[in-house]
Amino acid sequence: MCPKLACSGCKDIVQAAAPSRPIERVMAGAGMLAHVLVSKYCDHTPLYRQTQIYARAGVELHRSTLTDWVAQAAHLLTPLAQAIGRYVLQAYKVHGDDTPIRALGGKGGRVHTGRLWVYVRDDRPSGCKAAPAVWFQYSADRKGDHPAKHLKHFSGVLQADAFAGYNALYDEDREGGRIIEAGCWSHARRKVWDIHVRQHMLAGTLAHQALQRMGRLYKIEAEIQGQPPDARRRVRRESTVPLLEDLKAWMNATLTQVSAKSPMALAIGYALSNWTALTRFVDDGRIEVHNNAAERALRGVALGRKNYLHLGSDVGGDSAAVIYTLIGSAKLNGIDPQRYLSYVLQRIAEHPINRIDELLPWVVAPQLRAPWQAPLAEAA
């Protein structure tokens, strides 16, 4: 409320201007909008369930109202998400992955499977002090032209799984600069782990032997976590190379003992057919042994889709990508996502577009991060 004040002498009446709102003709303030966004995309609470929660407090809000708020807030925040995307693609190495998500609005109004693509910049394991960030993009399908579009202006190392849709990116004559493929031992290990689980985790099986050998690679990586690239490369050449040579020899020998179509042969075949990409990390201390950074970024999506089941449309997928980008980047920089979104929504509507970088999570982190969050962000 903005009270009117009258002067008893001159009879003039004055009234303070009403505070600006993030969205025109919407009474919800920045705090309310941030709470709705974080509840859905960080705490995995569907909008219909949020309306029930507000109703218990005596606040009647229709789901369509919250849907409109989410869409308009995402539109308002899009330039900031794009700025994060540009920052991510400036890195030497990017972690990439994707995950399916159901969306309405397919042919005949049917549900179809869209994809959320994630690209992560996080070089803290190699001792780099650059701020980490994550960038999400949505597409209505999983065609390879989507990552080609996302990474059009990127050149460097892409650490990802062996998805065939990435193959065109690794062309040496690619326009926009060369992208070097780096594989993920977590993907290779997971195929063996699934076999080990089906075999009731019995010791001494071929799957168990493979897991033990792969585990030695991870043990070395744990010891050099956070060290500079040169130190990591030196240790890997001294300690990791012999283990990889032994593992490859064991895999080739094992292939002669099992059926060509057995699960174990297929798991070994995946590793051997991608051996160059899987061993790229040995000669470059900036590359990781796995792609866990991207997989961690997708965990929130996996939890969310179990609750809200599907997106309302492909446009809703674009909105989700924007919000996931901001929430994920805030968390990587040790900031409470709701506090960050509230801060940004209070300012972004009137903030100059050519100074949008002033609202990036790592720029505002010092003033938003709680005292107990600083060490957590550094240790992540």
N, C-alpha and C positions, 0 to 999 in steps of 0.2 A: 504494500500500500504506500502511495506517495501522498501525504497529507497536504492540503492547501493551507497556506498561511496568509493572513490579511494584516495589513498595517493599519493601526487604529488612527493614525494621523492622516495619511494620504489615501487610505482606502484601497491601495494597490493589493492585488492578490498574486501570490507567487506559488509555484508548485515545482518541485524537483522533477527532472525528466525521469521517466521510468527506465529501469535498467534494461539494457539490451538483452535479447534472448538469442541463443545459438541458432534457433530456427524461427523464421518469421511466422507470426500468427499461431505459435505453439506456446502454451503456458509453461511447459516443462523447462526447467532450468538445466544448467550443465550437469549438476550433481545427479538429478533424476535420470537424465539421458545416459550418463555414464553408468549408473547403477543398472539400468535395463540392459545395456550392451554387455557389461561384465557378467551379469547374471546369466545371460544366454551363452556367450562365447567363451567365458572363462570358467564359470561355475556350472555350465551345462544345464541350465534351467529353461525349458521351453517357454515361449511367451504365454501360452494358455495357462501354464502353471503359475507364472508370475501374476496373471490377472487374479487367480484364486488367492494368492498370498496378499495382494493389495486389498482384495475384497474383505479379507478377514480383519484388515485394519480400517475398514470403512471407506476405502478409496475405490470407486467404481471406474475401471478402465477396461475398454473392450480390446480384444486381441488385435483387431484391425487398427486401433489407435497405436498400439505398441509397434505393430508392423510398419506403420507409416513413420513413426519416430526413428526406427532402426534404419529404414531406407534413406531418410533425409539426413540423418547423422552420418551415415556412411558416405553419402554424396559430399557432405561438407568436409569430411576427413580424407577424401580421395587424394587431393594434392599432397598431403603429408605422407600417405602410404606410397605414393609415387616417388617422393623424395627418398624414402627409405629404400625403395627398389633401386634407384640410381646409386645409392651408397653401397648397397650389397654387391652390385655388378662392377664396382670399381676395385674389388678385391682381386688378388692373384688367384685365390682358390675359393670356389663356391660349392657347398654341399647341396645336392638336388634330390628330390624324391616327389612322389605323388600318392594320392590315396583316393579311392572312390567315394562318392557321396551322392545319394539319391536326390533327384530334383523333379518337381512337377513341371508340366508344360511341354511334354514331348509330343510326338506325332499322335494325333487323336486325343490329346489331353492326358496321355498316359505318363506314368513315372518313368524317367530314364536315368541312367547312371552318368553323372558328371564327374569331373575330377578337380581336386584341389592340388595345385602344384606348389611346392615350397622350395625356396632357395635361401640358404643360410650362410652368413658370413660370420665366422667365429674362429679366430686364429690364436686364441688364448692358450691352447695346448702347446703351441710352438713358441710361447713367450712373447707374442705380439700384444701391444697395449691398445691396439685399435678397438673401438667399441664393437661388440657383437650386434647383429641385427638379423631379422628374418623377414622375408618377403613372400607373400602368398599371391597366387593367381588362380583364377577359376576358368574352366572350359567345359563345354557341354559334352565332350568326348575325350578319348585318349590318343588322338592322332598325333604323330610326331611333329606336325607343323606348329603345334602349340609351344613346346619348349624351344623350337627354332625361332619363333617370334619373341618369346620372353628373353632369350639370350642373344638376340640379333647383334647387340653392340658389346657383347662380352667376349673377351679372349683371356685365356688362362687355363686353370685346371678345374674340371668339373668332376667332383667325387660323387658317384651315383652307382646304382645297380646296373645290370646288363640289359636294361630295357632297350629293345630294338629301335624305338622311336628316337633315341639319342644318337644313333649311328651317324646320321647326316651331319651332326655337329662336329664330329671328329675328322671331317674331310680336311686334308692339309691345305686345299685351295679354297676353303670356305671364305666367303665374303664377310668381312668384319673382323677377321683375325682367327688364328687357330685356337681350337679348344682341345686340351689334352685330357684324355680319359684316365681317371683313377678309380679303381674298383673298391669294393667293400667286402672285407673278410667276414663281417657279421652276416651278410647274405649267404656267403658260401658256408659258413659255420651253421647257420640255421637249418639248411637242408640236411646236414648230418645230424643235428640235434633232434630233428623230427623223427629220424630213423631210430635214434637212441631211445627216445620216449616210447616209440611203438615196440621196442624190444625190452621194455620195462627197466631201462637203465642198467642192464646187466654189465658188469665189468668184464673186460677182455674181448668184447666184440669188436669188429672192425670199426663200427661207428664210435665206440668208446676210445679206441686207439687214435682215430683221427681227431677227436675232440681234445685229447691230451696233447697231441702235437700242436694243434692250433692254439691251445691255451698258453703254450710257451711263448708264442708271439705276443700275446696280450700282456704277459707278465713283463716282458721287456718294455713294452709301451708304457705300462704303469710306472716303471722306474724312471723314464725320461720325460714324463708329463711335465709341461711347463718350461722345459729347457729350450734354449735357442736352436734354430734349425741346424746349424753346423754341428752342434754337439749331438743332436738326435741322429743326424746322418752318419756321424762317425760310429756311434754305438750300433746302429742298425747294420752297417757294413761289417762290423766286427762280430756281432752276436746274432743278428737276425738272418743274414745271408746263409750261414751254414744250416740253420733250422729250416729255411725254405728249400734248400737243396735236398735235405733229407726228406722233407714232407713230399716234395714232388716225386722223388724216387720211390717212396712208399706208395703213393697214389698210383703210379704207373705199374708197380708190382701187384698192387691189389686188384687192378683192372683185369689181370690175367686169372684171378681166382674167383671172380663173381660173374654172374650172367650179365650180358651187355644191356639188358633191359631192366635190371634190378634197380631198386631205389638207390642203393649204394653206388652203382655204376653211374647213374644219372647225377648224383651229387658230386662225385669225383669229376665227372665230365664237365660240369659247370665250372669248377675251379680251374681245371686244366685249360679249357677253352678260353678262359678270361685271365690266364696267368700273367700276361704282360701288364694288364690294368691292375691286377691284384698286387703285383710286386712293385708298382710305380713308386710307392712310398719309400722304398729303401734308399733311393738316390736323391730324394728331395725331403728335407726335414720339415718342410711346411705342409706336407701332405699327411693325412691321418691313415691309420691302418683300417679304419672303418668309416661308415657314413652315419654314425649314431647321432650326430648333430641334427641332421635332417629328420631322422626318425623320432627323436625327442620332440621336435617342433610339431610333429603330426599327432602326438598323443592326445592333445586337447581336442582335435577334430574327431579322432576315433571315439573319445568319450562323449562328445557332444552329439554325434549322429545316432548314438544308442538311445538318446533321450528325445531329441526333436525329430528323429526318424528321417526327415527329408527337408530339402529347401523348397520354398514356395515357388521358385522359378529360377531361370538362369540368371536373371537380374539379381535375385536374392543371393546367388552364388558369388557374384561380383561384390556385393555388399559384405558377405561373410569374409571374403578374401581381404578386404580393407580392414575390417575389425580384427581379424586374426593377426594381420601384420602388426598393427599397433599394440595389441595386447602381448603378442609374443616378443616383440622387441623391447617393450617395457619390462617384462619379466627377465629377459636376458641381461638387462642393465640394472637389475635390482630395485625396480620401482613397483609400487603397488599399482596394478593396472587401472583400478577405479580412480585413484588419486591422479594418475597421469591423464586419463581421458577427461576427467572433470576439469583439470587445469587447461587442457588444450581446447575443449569445447567452450570455455569461458572467453577464449581469445581469438580463435581461428577465424570466426566470421568477419572480424574487422582487421585481421592481420594482413599486412602486405604480402601478396603472393610471391614477390621476389625475395622475401625474407623468411620463407617457410621453413628453412633449415634451422631457424632459431627455436622451433618447437619440437625438434627431433628428441627422442627419449634420452640419449646420452648427453645432450646439451643441457636439458633441464634437470637431469638426474640429481646434481648436487643440492638443488633446493627442494626436491620432492622426496628424496630417499630418506627414510627414517634411519636413526643412528644405528640400529641393530641390523639394517639391511646392507650397509656398506661392505662389511667383511664377507657377507654371503655372496654379493655380486662379484667380488674379487676372486673368491674361491671357486666359483661355478666353472 
